[in-house]
Amino acid sequence: MCPVAAQATAAIAAIRLTLADLVRAHGDAYRRTHRLAAVQTLALGAIAACRTALLGGHRETCDHCGATRLTFNSCRNRHCPTCQIQASARWIEARRADLLPIPYFHVVFTLPHVLNPLAQGNPRLLYTLLFRAAAETLLAFGRDPRHLGGTIGVTAILHTWSQTVTQHLHVHCLVTGGALSRDRTRWIRGRAAFLFPVKALSMVFCAKYLAGLQRAFDDGDLTFAAGTAPLAAAGHFAALVAQLRATPWVVYAKRPFGGPAQVLRYLGRYTHRIAISNARLVSVVDGIVQFRWKDYADHGRPKIMTLDVDEFLRRFLLHVLPRGFVRIRHFGLLANSQRRATIARARHLLGPTTPATPSDDARSTGVDWTRCPICRQGHWQVVEILRPLAPRLSPLTTDTS
């Protein structure tokens, strides 16, 4: 270990470990010895610079007791765990107006792991297919008169990781427990504890995804390299599709939420979650990382996983999304192009209700961040702006959250 990395590791051991600490200590060495995509390099650089003088910030003084503090800007990179807490709160606050006074269901669509290598070389295409197949499946069942016979609303959130930070490609879908009739004159209420049959969902989801994957192959949209190179041959790709068709596709429907408050708590946990949070990190000593995980195969028991730092960073970087890729998408009633009108119509048909209130998890305005924690009477006032030491890494807009 180089002297700089050794000093950084020693410093990390004395304080609460964060992903930024780990990247500062080992990120440069990893970049020098591994070939990374541009978005992965950018993510590591942003996380390492987050809330440091590299991004600039400001000096504040309490207007009552005179205490001073330095506040550095956050990187605002969506893969940085430090930046996602308030980003989640702001997003949830904006979604409150979309919630209807109805049950909501949580449905998870998962891709077979045999697709993981292909997804590494084609993340944008395979993730987009996952969104499309899951949404089209749910909307088709919603339109079916044997189920609801109308248009449902779906919010889909992409997660690409497991508890051990390996690839586990899936979307969490929040689904309205009811639908707007085709002529928009009725709200069709669903059953209280049942949405759609999961076995049927699984079959349709598989068919839709594989049809999209085959079209992508036929159109030459897939990239094959390294371990997936043989799949460029039509025969090998056909064998993969046949294998996937014979593989069970997992669709899991959880119990319905009790109301808008529970939905907000759900959104707070899932919307801006990344592959690993700071709270799960235990230590990094002599190039060995330890972190907490839940072993769902062992009744969800908490355990400690130990990885070489290179392997940990490799796993983490698997989940860096393509530039500009949207990981939270809305369909049906909630599609961005018509959301305001359809939600207003559904709310009118459902009748007057009490507006949803934010949960403790989602409330973004419950803490006065300007109040001085020392005297608890004064408020912080900005007295000096600190310029970024690395302008290229500075956020698009100043953000000191």
ZINORTA-V122563 format. One record per residue. RES is the residue in three letters. PSI is psi in degrees with one decimal (* if undefined). Layout:
res=RES psi=PSI
res=RES psi=PSI
//
This chain:
res=MET psi=134.7
res=CYS psi=156.8
res=PRO psi=-39.7
res=VAL psi=-45.6
res=ALA psi=-38.1
res=ALA psi=-42.7
res=GLN psi=-42.3
res=ALA psi=-40.5
res=THR psi=-41.2
res=ALA psi=-38.6
res=ALA psi=-39.6
res=ILE psi=-40.2
res=ALA psi=-25.2
res=ALA psi=-9.9
res=ILE psi=176.1
res=ARG psi=126.2
res=LEU psi=137.5
res=THR psi=162.9
res=LEU psi=-36.3
res=ALA psi=-41.3
res=ASP psi=-44.8
res=LEU psi=-43.0
res=VAL psi=-38.6
res=ARG psi=-36.5
res=ALA psi=-33.6
res=HIS psi=-7.1
res=GLY psi=-43.1
res=ASP psi=-44.3
res=ALA psi=-38.3
res=TYR psi=-42.0
res=ARG psi=-34.4
res=ARG psi=-24.6
res=THR psi=1.4
res=HIS psi=146.0
res=ARG psi=120.0
res=LEU psi=151.3
res=ALA psi=158.7
res=ALA psi=-40.5
res=VAL psi=-29.8
res=GLN psi=-42.3
res=THR psi=-42.9
res=LEU psi=-41.8
res=ALA psi=-45.1
res=LEU psi=-42.5
res=GLY psi=-41.9
res=ALA psi=-43.8
res=ILE psi=-41.1
res=ALA psi=-34.0
res=ALA psi=-11.9
res=CYS psi=129.5
res=ARG psi=40.9
res=THR psi=172.2
res=ALA psi=-19.7
res=LEU psi=-32.9
res=LEU psi=0.2
res=GLY psi=-176.7
res=GLY psi=-142.6
res=HIS psi=159.9
res=ARG psi=135.3
res=GLU psi=150.5
res=THR psi=138.2
res=CYS psi=130.5
res=ASP psi=2.2
res=HIS psi=-53.0
res=CYS psi=-9.6
res=GLY psi=4.5
res=ALA psi=150.3
res=THR psi=156.4
res=ARG psi=155.7
res=LEU psi=132.9
res=THR psi=117.9
res=PHE psi=150.9
res=ASN psi=149.4
res=SER psi=158.7
res=CYS psi=-24.7
res=ARG psi=15.5
res=ASN psi=134.1
res=ARG psi=-6.0
res=HIS psi=3.9
res=CYS psi=118.5
res=PRO psi=-28.7
res=THR psi=-30.3
res=CYS psi=-8.9
res=GLN psi=-17.6
res=ILE psi=-53.7
res=GLN psi=-26.3
res=ALA psi=-39.7
res=SER psi=-44.4
res=ALA psi=-41.8
res=ARG psi=-41.1
res=TRP psi=-43.2
res=ILE psi=-41.9
res=GLU psi=-37.9
res=ALA psi=-24.1
res=ARG psi=-11.3
res=ARG psi=-38.4
res=ALA psi=-17.6
res=ASP psi=-14.6
res=LEU psi=134.0
res=LEU psi=154.1
res=PRO psi=63.9
res=ILE psi=166.2
res=PRO psi=149.8
res=TYR psi=146.5
res=PHE psi=151.8
res=HIS psi=112.5
res=VAL psi=133.1
res=VAL psi=126.6
res=PHE psi=126.3
res=THR psi=137.8
res=LEU psi=143.0
res=PRO psi=143.0
res=HIS psi=-17.9
res=VAL psi=-18.6
res=LEU psi=-6.9
res=ASN psi=-48.5
res=PRO psi=-39.2
res=LEU psi=-35.3
res=ALA psi=-31.3
res=GLN psi=-34.3
res=GLY psi=-14.9
res=ASN psi=53.4
res=PRO psi=-43.6
res=ARG psi=-44.3
res=LEU psi=-47.9
res=LEU psi=-34.8
res=TYR psi=-39.4
res=THR psi=-41.1
res=LEU psi=-37.0
res=LEU psi=-47.2
res=PHE psi=-49.6
res=ARG psi=-45.6
res=ALA psi=-41.6
res=ALA psi=-46.9
res=ALA psi=-45.0
res=GLU psi=-34.8
res=THR psi=-49.2
res=LEU psi=-44.1
res=LEU psi=-37.2
res=ALA psi=-42.7
res=PHE psi=-36.2
res=GLY psi=-38.6
res=ARG psi=-21.0
res=ASP psi=122.4
res=PRO psi=-16.0
res=ARG psi=-15.4
res=HIS psi=-76.4
res=LEU psi=-43.0
res=GLY psi=32.9
res=GLY psi=-165.9
res=THR psi=120.6
res=ILE psi=171.9
res=GLY psi=138.7
res=VAL psi=128.8
res=THR psi=121.1
res=ALA psi=134.3
res=ILE psi=120.8
res=LEU psi=128.8
res=HIS psi=140.1
res=THR psi=7.8
res=TRP psi=162.7
res=SER psi=-178.8
res=GLN psi=-25.9
res=THR psi=12.8
res=VAL psi=17.2
res=THR psi=175.0
res=GLN psi=129.6
res=HIS psi=89.9
res=LEU psi=118.7
res=HIS psi=159.6
res=VAL psi=134.7
res=HIS psi=125.2
res=CYS psi=127.0
res=LEU psi=117.8
res=VAL psi=133.7
res=THR psi=138.0
res=GLY psi=54.0
res=GLY psi=174.4
res=ALA psi=155.7
res=LEU psi=128.0
res=SER psi=159.1
res=ARG psi=-35.3
res=ASP psi=4.0
res=ARG psi=28.5
res=THR psi=-11.5
res=ARG psi=148.8
res=TRP psi=121.9
res=ILE psi=113.4
res=ARG psi=137.7
res=GLY psi=177.0
res=ARG psi=148.8
res=ALA psi=-37.3
res=ALA psi=14.4
res=PHE psi=132.9
res=LEU psi=-82.2
res=PHE psi=155.3
res=PRO psi=124.9
res=VAL psi=-32.3
res=LYS psi=-40.9
res=ALA psi=-40.1
res=LEU psi=-44.4
res=SER psi=-44.2
res=MET psi=-43.9
res=VAL psi=-40.8
res=PHE psi=-47.3
res=CYS psi=-47.4
res=ALA psi=-42.9
res=LYS psi=-41.5
res=TYR psi=-45.9
res=LEU psi=-32.4
res=ALA psi=-41.9
res=GLY psi=-38.1
res=LEU psi=-40.7
res=GLN psi=-40.8
res=ARG psi=-40.6
res=ALA psi=-39.9
res=PHE psi=-47.1
res=ASP psi=-32.9
res=ASP psi=-2.2
res=GLY psi=26.6
res=ASP psi=-9.9
res=LEU psi=144.8
res=THR psi=133.1
res=PHE psi=130.9
res=ALA psi=160.6
res=ALA psi=-121.1
res=GLY psi=-20.4
res=THR psi=1.0
res=ALA psi=-40.5
res=PRO psi=-23.4
res=LEU psi=-11.4
res=ALA psi=-22.6
res=ALA psi=134.0
res=ALA psi=-39.1
res=GLY psi=-44.3
res=HIS psi=-38.7
res=PHE psi=-39.7
res=ALA psi=-37.7
res=ALA psi=-38.9
res=LEU psi=-45.2
res=VAL psi=-40.6
res=ALA psi=-40.6
res=GLN psi=-42.1
res=LEU psi=-37.3
res=ARG psi=-29.5
res=ALA psi=-5.8
res=THR psi=137.3
res=PRO psi=129.7
res=TRP psi=126.0
res=VAL psi=122.2
res=VAL psi=126.1
res=TYR psi=126.8
res=ALA psi=120.8
res=LYS psi=171.8
res=ARG psi=149.5
res=PRO psi=152.0
res=PHE psi=152.2
res=GLY psi=-19.9
res=GLY psi=-174.7
res=PRO psi=-36.3
res=ALA psi=-42.8
res=GLN psi=-35.7
res=VAL psi=-42.7
res=LEU psi=-39.6
res=ARG psi=-39.9
res=TYR psi=-49.0
res=LEU psi=-36.8
res=GLY psi=-30.3
res=ARG psi=-29.5
res=TYR psi=-28.6
res=THR psi=-49.8
res=HIS psi=23.6
res=ARG psi=145.3
res=ILE psi=-177.6
res=ALA psi=-36.1
res=ILE psi=139.7
res=SER psi=161.3
res=ASN psi=-35.6
res=ALA psi=-22.7
res=ARG psi=-15.8
res=LEU psi=134.9
res=VAL psi=-52.8
res=SER psi=160.2
res=VAL psi=110.6
res=VAL psi=127.8
res=ASP psi=40.2
res=GLY psi=12.1
res=ILE psi=125.8
res=VAL psi=137.0
res=GLN psi=136.9
res=PHE psi=156.9
res=ARG psi=147.2
res=TRP psi=159.1
res=LYS psi=127.1
res=ASP psi=95.5
res=TYR psi=-20.1
res=ALA psi=-13.8
res=ASP psi=46.1
res=HIS psi=30.4
res=GLY psi=21.8
res=ARG psi=137.1
res=PRO psi=137.2
res=LYS psi=170.1
res=ILE psi=127.5
res=MET psi=140.1
res=THR psi=125.6
res=LEU psi=149.7
res=ASP psi=143.9
res=VAL psi=-34.4
res=ASP psi=-41.7
res=GLU psi=-37.9
res=PHE psi=-46.8
res=LEU psi=-36.6
res=ARG psi=-46.1
res=ARG psi=-44.1
res=PHE psi=-42.9
res=LEU psi=-15.8
res=LEU psi=-23.2
res=HIS psi=9.4
res=VAL psi=122.3
res=LEU psi=155.3
res=PRO psi=151.1
res=ARG psi=128.6
res=GLY psi=3.0
res=PHE psi=131.6
res=VAL psi=118.5
res=ARG psi=-2.4
res=ILE psi=118.0
res=ARG psi=154.5
res=HIS psi=142.0
res=PHE psi=163.6
res=GLY psi=-127.3
res=LEU psi=-28.7
res=LEU psi=4.4
res=ALA psi=136.8
res=ASN psi=-33.3
res=SER psi=-22.0
res=GLN psi=7.4
res=ARG psi=-49.7
res=ARG psi=-45.3
res=ALA psi=-43.2
res=THR psi=-37.9
res=ILE psi=-42.0
res=ALA psi=-41.6
res=ARG psi=-44.8
res=ALA psi=-41.1
res=ARG psi=-39.3
res=HIS psi=-44.0
res=LEU psi=-30.4
res=LEU psi=-18.6
res=GLY psi=172.0
res=PRO psi=137.0
res=THR psi=168.7
res=THR psi=128.2
res=PRO psi=147.6
res=ALA psi=142.3
res=THR psi=147.5
res=PRO psi=143.4
res=SER psi=170.3
res=ASP psi=-33.9
res=ASP psi=-31.7
res=ALA psi=-15.1
res=ARG psi=122.8
res=SER psi=-10.1
res=THR psi=12.0
res=GLY psi=-12.3
res=VAL psi=132.1
res=ASP psi=95.6
res=TRP psi=-12.7
res=THR psi=-12.4
res=ARG psi=136.8
res=CYS psi=124.0
res=PRO psi=-7.6
res=ILE psi=-56.6
res=CYS psi=-17.7
res=ARG psi=19.0
res=GLN psi=-42.6
res=GLY psi=179.7
res=HIS psi=150.4
res=TRP psi=135.4
res=GLN psi=131.8
res=VAL psi=125.6
res=VAL psi=-14.0
res=GLU psi=133.7
res=ILE psi=129.9
res=LEU psi=119.8
res=ARG psi=147.9
res=PRO psi=141.1
res=LEU psi=-21.1
res=ALA psi=85.0
res=PRO psi=-34.4
res=ARG psi=-23.4
res=LEU psi=-7.0
res=SER psi=147.5
res=PRO psi=159.2
res=LEU psi=-37.0
res=THR psi=150.3
res=THR psi=129.5
res=ASP psi=112.1
res=THR psi=21.1
res=SER psi=*
//
